[in-house]
């Protein structure tokens, strides 16, 4: 029962000899000294997973684009800081409460988080059933604005006391509806009656209602999004050329034959020839950026927001950012939007089908284009538009719609990750947004049309 040191040494020597003789076997009954070779069970070769395998497992279980989430969180936190700084004096002046606009922004942020989380967990294919009701509700909301909207500065753009702006919903609804419609008609887009004509009717109706508010920048955004979605879906290049021509003509008419458009164009041309002749809005923005320098004057210390810069918490918040954080802060913000564009297009490229690719790509482009227009107009690279800076500007409609869009994009990412797991390996399903996806599906395997299915090796 108890062995001497010599006996134990002998047993260990026999075991080592057996291992050298049978490297792919293990031996048992060491206690009795009767060693016999037994097949090694595969799971026993590495019972304790190392740290790398555990970390890999956790990453696989996340099922969403972590970099996209981190980018959006950073934008939201940065936005809250800047809204607090830019709205303090403005809220005190207009609402007799310095925290009024910031508290509203927190409430809208909470609603946006609910929208983001909800839509991130709803299969984006459900929008095939919801797209038509959504566009109908959007049209009715735009009609209601014209009849019962709140009049502000000669325009009716908001409802419910100025807290809801249906044109922001329209931009998202257009992307969703066109993603569903273009995907369902992907084999017929080359025909004018299935491509250009229905697109013109949809965009003309919604854009016309927004134009009547009037909101020129939102109208141009709708037309731009429609043309972009048609291009991404693989529309005929000749029809796209017609769309561009029509958009240019409409833009020319809007700018030159409407009081608001003509005034903004004249201000832009004067400022382009001589910056000192720019509009008061842009001129004060210049002053804010000049004073900010490389590193800014510090959060909360900007002077432009209290010396005449129009609506610093909303349209002009980019100028406040330039003064308080300097060129460094501006570059940081631009990099955040660049990162959002990168991750959004990556998600679109890996989408399970072309509908997911259109949704992710279209919504990503909308957010980034809105940001680009706002920043470019504040430094007079383009005529002033009045677009909100997504995730940054104070305002409920823009914030909630931007976060809802991120929720849909993350759902595309989640379903893409799930499809990779279902196939038992990690693969990149490259979706060419300009590809027609005609007849590329594999029947019987449950794969979505147009997605390259991973090859599996036959068992030996």
C-alpha positions as CSV (number, residue, x, y, z in Angstrom):
1,X,0.0,0.0,0.0
2,X,2.9,2.4,0.8
3,X,5.8,2.3,-1.5
4,X,9.4,3.0,-0.8
5,X,11.2,5.8,-2.6
6,X,12.9,3.3,-4.9
7,X,9.6,1.8,-6.0
8,X,8.1,5.2,-6.7
9,X,11.2,6.2,-8.7
10,X,10.9,3.0,-10.8
11,X,7.2,3.6,-11.6
12,X,8.0,7.2,-12.8
13,X,10.8,5.8,-14.9
14,X,8.5,3.3,-16.6
15,X,5.9,6.0,-17.2
16,X,8.5,8.3,-18.9
17,X,9.7,5.3,-21.0
18,X,6.2,4.6,-22.1
19,X,5.6,8.2,-23.1
20,X,8.7,8.2,-25.2
21,X,7.6,5.0,-26.9
22,X,4.0,6.0,-27.4
23,X,4.0,9.8,-27.8
24,X,0.3,10.0,-28.8
25,X,-0.9,7.8,-25.9
26,X,-1.3,8.2,-22.2
27,X,-0.8,5.5,-19.6
28,X,-2.9,4.5,-16.7
29,X,-2.9,2.5,-13.5
30,X,0.2,4.2,-12.3
31,X,-0.8,3.3,-8.7
32,X,-0.3,-0.4,-9.3
33,X,2.7,-0.1,-11.6
34,X,0.8,-2.0,-14.3
35,X,1.1,0.5,-17.2
36,X,-1.0,0.1,-20.3
37,X,-1.3,2.3,-23.3
38,X,-4.7,4.1,-23.8
39,X,-5.8,6.4,-26.5
40,X,-5.5,10.0,-25.6
41,X,-8.8,11.8,-25.4
42,X,-8.7,15.0,-27.5
43,X,-10.3,17.2,-24.8
44,X,-7.7,16.1,-22.2
45,X,-4.8,17.5,-24.2
46,X,-5.6,21.1,-23.2
47,X,-8.0,21.1,-20.3
48,X,-7.2,24.6,-19.1
49,X,-7.9,27.3,-21.7
50,X,-5.3,30.0,-21.7
51,X,-6.2,33.7,-21.3
52,X,-6.2,34.4,-25.0
53,X,-8.8,31.8,-25.7
54,X,-11.0,33.1,-22.9
55,X,-10.7,36.7,-24.2
56,X,-11.5,35.5,-27.8
57,X,-14.6,33.8,-26.5
58,X,-15.8,37.0,-24.8
59,X,-15.2,39.1,-27.9
60,X,-17.1,36.6,-30.0
61,X,-20.1,36.8,-27.7
62,X,-20.5,40.6,-28.0
63,X,-22.1,40.3,-31.4
64,X,-21.9,44.0,-32.2
65,X,-19.4,46.5,-33.5
66,X,-17.5,47.6,-30.4
67,X,-15.6,50.4,-32.1
68,X,-18.9,51.9,-33.4
69,X,-20.4,51.8,-29.9
70,X,-17.3,53.4,-28.4
71,X,-17.3,56.1,-31.1
72,X,-20.9,57.0,-30.5
73,X,-20.5,57.1,-26.7
74,X,-17.5,59.5,-27.1
75,X,-19.6,61.7,-29.4
76,X,-22.5,61.7,-26.9
77,X,-20.3,62.6,-23.9
78,X,-18.5,65.3,-25.9
79,X,-21.8,66.6,-27.0
80,X,-23.2,66.8,-23.5
81,X,-20.2,68.8,-22.3
82,X,-20.5,71.2,-25.2
83,X,-24.2,71.6,-24.9
84,X,-23.8,72.4,-21.2
85,X,-21.1,75.0,-22.0
86,X,-22.9,76.6,-25.0
87,X,-26.4,76.7,-23.5
88,X,-25.8,78.0,-20.0
89,X,-26.1,81.7,-20.8
90,X,-28.5,81.2,-23.7
91,X,-30.9,79.2,-21.4
92,X,-30.7,81.9,-18.7
93,X,-31.6,84.5,-21.3
94,X,-34.5,82.7,-22.9
95,X,-35.8,80.5,-20.2
96,X,-34.6,82.2,-16.9
97,X,-33.0,78.9,-16.1
98,X,-29.4,78.2,-17.0
99,X,-29.9,74.4,-16.9
100,X,-33.1,74.3,-19.0
101,X,-31.6,73.3,-22.4
102,X,-29.1,70.9,-20.8
103,X,-31.8,69.1,-18.8
104,X,-33.9,68.8,-22.0
105,X,-30.9,67.3,-23.8
106,X,-30.6,64.7,-21.0
107,X,-34.2,63.7,-21.5
108,X,-33.9,63.4,-25.2
109,X,-30.7,61.4,-24.7
110,X,-32.6,59.0,-22.5
111,X,-35.3,58.6,-25.2
112,X,-32.6,58.2,-27.8
113,X,-31.0,55.4,-25.8
114,X,-34.3,53.6,-25.6
115,X,-34.7,53.9,-29.4
116,X,-31.1,52.7,-30.0
117,X,-31.3,49.7,-27.7
118,X,-34.8,48.7,-29.0
119,X,-33.9,49.0,-32.7
120,X,-30.5,47.2,-32.1
121,X,-32.5,44.2,-31.0
122,X,-35.2,44.2,-33.8
123,X,-34.3,42.3,-36.9
124,X,-33.9,44.9,-39.6
125,X,-35.8,42.7,-42.1
126,X,-39.0,43.7,-40.2
127,X,-38.7,47.1,-41.9
128,X,-40.0,45.4,-45.0
129,X,-43.4,45.4,-43.3
130,X,-43.0,48.8,-41.6
131,X,-41.5,50.9,-44.4
132,X,-44.8,51.9,-46.0
133,X,-46.6,52.8,-42.8
134,X,-43.5,54.7,-41.7
135,X,-43.4,56.8,-44.9
136,X,-47.2,57.4,-44.6
137,X,-46.9,58.6,-41.0
138,X,-44.0,60.8,-42.1
139,X,-46.0,62.4,-44.9
140,X,-48.9,63.1,-42.5
141,X,-46.6,64.7,-40.0
142,X,-45.2,67.0,-42.7
143,X,-48.7,67.9,-43.7
144,X,-49.6,68.6,-40.0
145,X,-46.6,70.9,-39.8
146,X,-47.9,73.0,-42.6
147,X,-51.3,73.3,-41.0
148,X,-50.7,73.4,-37.3
149,X,-46.9,73.8,-37.0
150,X,-45.2,76.3,-34.7
151,X,-44.3,79.5,-36.6
152,X,-40.8,80.7,-35.9
153,X,-38.8,83.2,-37.9
154,X,-41.3,83.0,-40.7
155,X,-41.2,79.2,-41.0
156,X,-43.3,76.3,-39.8
157,X,-40.9,73.4,-39.1
158,X,-41.8,72.1,-35.7
159,X,-44.8,70.8,-33.7
160,X,-45.6,70.2,-30.0
161,X,-44.2,73.5,-28.9
162,X,-41.1,73.4,-31.1
163,X,-39.7,70.2,-29.6
164,X,-40.3,67.9,-32.6
165,X,-39.1,68.5,-36.1
166,X,-40.7,66.0,-38.6
167,X,-38.1,66.8,-41.3
168,X,-35.5,65.0,-39.2
169,X,-37.7,61.9,-39.1
170,X,-38.2,62.2,-42.9
171,X,-34.5,61.9,-43.6
172,X,-34.3,58.6,-41.7
173,X,-37.6,57.4,-43.2
174,X,-36.4,58.0,-46.7
175,X,-33.3,55.9,-46.1
176,X,-35.3,53.1,-44.6
177,X,-38.1,53.2,-47.3
178,X,-35.6,53.4,-50.2
179,X,-33.5,50.5,-48.8
180,X,-36.6,48.3,-48.7
181,X,-37.9,49.5,-52.1
182,X,-34.6,49.4,-53.9
183,X,-33.8,45.9,-52.6
184,X,-37.1,44.6,-53.7
185,X,-36.8,46.1,-57.2
186,X,-33.0,45.4,-57.6
187,X,-33.6,43.4,-60.7
188,X,-35.7,46.1,-62.4
189,X,-33.8,49.3,-61.5
190,X,-32.6,49.6,-65.1
191,X,-36.2,50.2,-66.3
192,X,-37.2,53.9,-66.0
193,X,-40.7,52.9,-64.9
194,X,-39.4,50.9,-62.0
195,X,-36.4,53.1,-61.1
196,X,-36.3,56.8,-61.9
197,X,-40.1,57.5,-62.0
198,X,-41.1,56.0,-58.6
199,X,-38.0,57.6,-57.0
200,X,-38.9,61.0,-58.4
201,X,-42.4,60.7,-57.1
202,X,-41.3,59.7,-53.6
203,X,-38.6,62.4,-53.3
204,X,-40.7,65.0,-55.0
205,X,-43.7,64.5,-52.6
206,X,-41.7,64.5,-49.4
207,X,-39.2,67.1,-50.6
208,X,-42.0,69.4,-51.7
209,X,-43.7,69.3,-48.3
210,X,-40.5,70.2,-46.6
211,X,-39.8,73.0,-49.1
212,X,-43.2,74.6,-48.3
213,X,-42.2,75.0,-44.6
214,X,-39.8,76.3,-45.9
215,X,-36.6,74.3,-45.0
216,X,-34.3,74.5,-48.0
217,X,-31.4,72.6,-46.4
218,X,-33.6,69.6,-45.4
219,X,-35.1,69.6,-48.9
220,X,-31.7,69.4,-50.5
221,X,-30.7,66.7,-48.0
222,X,-33.7,64.6,-49.0
223,X,-32.8,64.9,-52.7
224,X,-29.2,64.1,-52.0
225,X,-30.0,61.0,-49.9
226,X,-32.4,59.7,-52.6
227,X,-29.8,60.0,-55.3
228,X,-27.1,58.4,-53.1
229,X,-29.3,55.5,-52.2
230,X,-30.2,54.9,-55.9
231,X,-26.5,54.9,-56.7
232,X,-25.6,52.5,-53.9
233,X,-28.3,50.1,-54.9
234,X,-26.8,49.8,-58.4
235,X,-29.1,52.1,-60.3
236,X,-28.5,52.7,-64.0
237,X,-25.8,55.3,-64.5
238,X,-27.8,57.2,-67.1
239,X,-30.7,57.5,-64.7
240,X,-28.3,58.7,-62.0
241,X,-27.0,61.4,-64.4
242,X,-30.6,62.5,-64.9
243,X,-31.1,62.6,-61.1
244,X,-28.0,64.8,-60.7
245,X,-29.2,67.1,-63.5
246,X,-32.6,67.5,-62.0
247,X,-31.1,68.0,-58.5
248,X,-28.9,70.8,-59.9
249,X,-31.8,72.5,-61.6
250,X,-34.0,72.3,-58.5
251,X,-31.1,73.5,-56.3
252,X,-30.5,76.5,-58.7
253,X,-34.2,77.4,-58.6
254,X,-34.4,77.1,-54.8
255,X,-31.4,79.2,-54.2
256,X,-32.1,81.9,-56.8
257,X,-35.9,82.3,-56.6
258,X,-36.6,82.0,-52.8
259,X,-35.9,84.9,-50.4
260,X,-34.0,82.7,-47.9
261,X,-31.9,80.9,-50.6
262,X,-31.0,84.1,-52.4
263,X,-30.0,85.8,-49.2
264,X,-27.8,83.0,-48.1
265,X,-26.1,82.7,-51.5
266,X,-25.4,86.5,-51.6
267,X,-23.9,86.3,-48.1
268,X,-21.7,83.4,-49.1
269,X,-20.5,85.0,-52.3
270,X,-19.6,88.3,-50.5
271,X,-17.8,86.4,-47.8
272,X,-16.0,84.3,-50.4
273,X,-14.6,87.4,-52.1
274,X,-13.9,89.2,-48.8
275,X,-14.2,87.4,-45.5
276,X,-14.9,90.7,-43.7
277,X,-18.1,91.0,-45.7
278,X,-19.5,87.7,-44.6
279,X,-22.8,87.4,-42.8
280,X,-22.9,88.3,-39.1
281,X,-23.3,84.6,-38.3
282,X,-20.2,83.5,-40.2
283,X,-18.1,86.5,-39.2
284,X,-18.7,85.8,-35.5
285,X,-17.8,82.2,-36.2
286,X,-14.5,83.3,-37.8
287,X,-13.8,85.3,-34.6
288,X,-14.4,82.2,-32.4
289,X,-12.1,80.0,-34.4
290,X,-9.4,82.7,-34.5
291,X,-9.5,83.2,-30.7
292,X,-9.5,79.5,-30.0
293,X,-6.1,79.0,-31.7
294,X,-4.5,75.5,-31.3
295,X,-5.7,74.5,-27.8
296,X,-8.7,76.8,-27.2
297,X,-9.6,79.1,-24.3
298,X,-11.0,76.3,-22.2
299,X,-14.4,74.7,-21.7
300,X,-17.0,77.3,-20.6
301,X,-14.8,80.3,-21.4
302,X,-15.9,81.2,-24.9
303,X,-16.9,84.7,-25.5
304,X,-18.7,84.4,-28.9
305,X,-21.6,82.5,-27.4
306,X,-22.4,85.6,-25.2
307,X,-21.5,88.4,-27.7
308,X,-23.9,87.7,-30.5
309,X,-23.2,84.3,-32.0
310,X,-26.7,83.1,-33.1
311,X,-28.1,80.0,-31.3
312,X,-24.8,78.7,-29.9
313,X,-26.2,75.5,-28.5
314,X,-27.7,74.3,-31.8
315,X,-26.7,75.5,-35.3
316,X,-23.5,77.3,-34.1
317,X,-22.2,74.8,-31.6
318,X,-19.2,74.0,-33.9
319,X,-18.0,77.6,-33.5
320,X,-18.2,77.2,-29.7
321,X,-16.2,74.0,-30.0
322,X,-13.6,75.8,-32.1
323,X,-13.1,78.6,-29.5
324,X,-13.1,76.5,-26.4
325,X,-11.1,73.4,-27.6
326,X,-9.1,75.0,-30.5
327,X,-7.9,73.2,-33.6
328,X,-7.0,70.1,-31.4
329,X,-10.7,69.7,-30.4
330,X,-11.9,70.3,-33.9
331,X,-9.6,67.7,-35.3
332,X,-10.6,65.3,-32.6
333,X,-14.3,65.8,-33.5
334,X,-13.5,65.3,-37.2
335,X,-11.7,62.0,-36.4
336,X,-14.7,60.8,-34.4
337,X,-17.0,61.3,-37.4
338,X,-14.4,59.7,-39.7
339,X,-14.3,56.7,-37.4
340,X,-18.1,56.5,-37.4
341,X,-18.0,56.5,-41.3
342,X,-15.3,53.8,-41.3
343,X,-17.2,51.5,-39.0
344,X,-20.6,52.2,-40.6
345,X,-19.3,51.3,-44.1
346,X,-17.5,48.2,-42.6
347,X,-20.8,47.0,-41.2
348,X,-22.5,47.7,-44.6
349,X,-19.7,45.7,-46.4
350,X,-20.2,42.7,-44.1
351,X,-24.0,42.9,-44.0
352,X,-25.9,39.6,-44.5
353,X,-27.7,40.9,-47.6
354,X,-28.0,44.0,-49.8
355,X,-30.9,45.4,-47.8
356,X,-28.7,45.5,-44.7
357,X,-25.9,47.0,-46.7
358,X,-28.2,49.8,-48.0
359,X,-29.6,50.5,-44.5
360,X,-26.2,50.6,-42.8
361,X,-24.5,52.5,-45.6
362,X,-27.4,55.0,-46.2
363,X,-27.8,55.8,-42.5
364,X,-24.1,56.2,-42.0
365,X,-23.8,58.5,-44.9
366,X,-26.7,60.6,-43.7
367,X,-25.1,61.2,-40.3
368,X,-21.7,62.0,-41.7
369,X,-23.1,64.3,-44.4
370,X,-25.2,66.2,-41.9
371,X,-22.0,66.7,-39.8
372,X,-20.0,67.7,-42.8
373,X,-22.6,70.3,-43.9
374,X,-22.8,71.8,-40.5
375,X,-19.0,72.2,-40.1
376,X,-18.4,73.4,-43.7
377,X,-21.1,76.0,-43.4
378,X,-19.7,77.4,-40.2
379,X,-16.4,78.1,-41.8
380,X,-18.0,79.4,-45.0
381,X,-16.9,76.6,-47.3
382,X,-20.5,76.3,-48.4
383,X,-23.5,78.6,-48.0
384,X,-25.0,78.6,-44.5
385,X,-27.6,75.8,-44.1
386,X,-28.7,75.5,-40.5
387,X,-28.2,71.7,-40.3
388,X,-27.7,70.3,-36.8
389,X,-24.4,68.7,-35.8
390,X,-25.3,65.0,-35.1
391,X,-24.9,63.9,-31.4
392,X,-23.5,67.3,-30.5
393,X,-26.1,70.1,-31.2
394,X,-28.9,70.6,-28.7
395,X,-32.2,69.4,-30.1
396,X,-34.4,66.4,-29.5
397,X,-35.3,65.4,-33.1
398,X,-31.8,65.3,-34.4
399,X,-30.4,63.4,-31.4
400,X,-33.2,60.8,-31.2
401,X,-33.1,60.1,-35.0
402,X,-29.3,59.9,-35.0
403,X,-29.3,57.4,-32.1
404,X,-32.2,55.4,-33.7
405,X,-30.1,55.2,-36.9
406,X,-27.2,53.8,-34.9
407,X,-29.5,51.2,-33.4
408,X,-30.5,50.0,-36.9
409,X,-26.8,49.9,-38.0
410,X,-25.9,47.9,-34.9
411,X,-28.7,45.4,-35.6
412,X,-27.1,44.9,-39.1
413,X,-23.8,44.3,-37.3
414,X,-25.4,41.8,-34.8
415,X,-27.1,39.8,-37.6
416,X,-23.8,39.7,-39.5
417,X,-22.0,38.3,-36.5
418,X,-24.8,35.8,-35.9
419,X,-24.5,34.6,-39.5
420,X,-20.8,34.1,-39.1
421,X,-21.4,32.0,-36.0
422,X,-24.1,29.9,-37.7
423,X,-21.5,29.0,-40.4
424,X,-19.0,27.9,-37.7
425,X,-16.3,30.3,-38.7
426,X,-15.5,34.0,-39.0
427,X,-15.8,35.2,-42.6
428,X,-16.2,38.5,-44.4
429,X,-19.3,38.6,-46.6
430,X,-18.2,41.4,-48.9
431,X,-21.3,43.3,-50.2
432,X,-20.6,45.5,-53.1
433,X,-23.2,48.3,-52.7
434,X,-23.2,48.9,-56.4
435,X,-23.7,45.2,-57.2
436,X,-27.2,44.1,-58.4
437,X,-27.1,40.8,-56.4
438,X,-28.8,39.0,-59.2
439,X,-29.0,35.2,-59.0
440,X,-26.0,34.9,-56.6
441,X,-27.8,33.2,-53.8
442,X,-27.3,29.5,-53.0
443,X,-30.5,27.6,-52.9
444,X,-31.3,25.4,-50.0
445,X,-28.7,26.6,-47.6
446,X,-30.6,29.4,-46.0
447,X,-28.2,32.0,-47.2
448,X,-29.4,35.5,-48.3
449,X,-29.2,36.4,-52.0
450,X,-26.0,38.0,-53.0
451,X,-23.9,36.8,-50.1
452,X,-20.9,34.6,-50.7
453,X,-21.3,31.5,-48.6
454,X,-18.3,30.0,-46.9
455,X,-16.9,26.8,-48.3
456,X,-16.6,23.7,-46.0
457,X,-14.2,20.9,-46.4
458,X,-15.5,17.4,-46.9
459,X,-14.9,15.1,-44.0
460,X,-12.0,12.7,-44.4
